[in-house]
Amino acid sequence: MPEGDTVWNTARVLHRALAGARLTGSDFRVPQLATTDLTGWTVRESASRGKHLLLRLAAPDEAQWTLHSHLRMDGAWRAYAPGERWSGRPAHLIRVVLRSPGAVAVGYHLHELALVPTVEEERLVGHLGPDLLGPDWDAAEAVRRLTAHPEQTIGEALLDQRNLAGVGNLYKCEVLFLRGVSPWTPVGAVPDLPGMAALAQRLLAANRGRWTQSTTGSLHRGQTSYVYGRRAQPCRRCGTAIRKQELGERVTYWCPVCQPEHAQPG
Ligand SMILES: [Zn+2]
């Protein structure tokens, strides 16, 4: 599942494949960019901000532009060597192809694909809270934003990218389990929010540089999470069956014993 760490990894793959290269061709397969041609443009760098990808480019007139994309639940970028078979996804999911002398980058099922002047990047990502994997990660600011809505459930607050950028459903469930907090707890009643933000940051950071996401320390299939994706399986701590239920727009997984809460729904 693309969360902040996956997007960070993807940005690194694109950076290694394309940074410094002059594009020899581009092929956009989305209506809003169908006539855009980046041939002759130079890729400056690739960066992530929360779950957003920012590919920064210089046009032949040296104007600086950013190609923005979002992976949401199902998007991906892959980099291939020239002539290598594209093995990533079915061809009908391709939204953009960027060719350089040394690599071909293919974006599958990308969302919010947009080309904007780099100075206007903030229009696309300025609403985001502190980036858990950003060089400017600011834990105090993340806590300040979380506590601004004390009545909101912590399960929903952790997913709100305006509070802190990069946590998706997997890390949300896992952080709450590790802190022993029910997802339905109001933010204002959560003990030690700074500790929770710090743990989220550590969990994402630990998964940089690899594609298997683990919060348990194990990379073995079926052992990479405490509660996420483990409905009805025994809790790794207490043996109680893990539960799964909708919370807001997403499902959440939790252990009713390790994460007690007085107002927990039936
Ligand atoms: Zn338990």
Residues whose N, C-alpha, C, O or C-beta is under 5 A from the ligand:
A	BS01	ZN	C235 R237 C238 G239 T240 C255 V257 C258
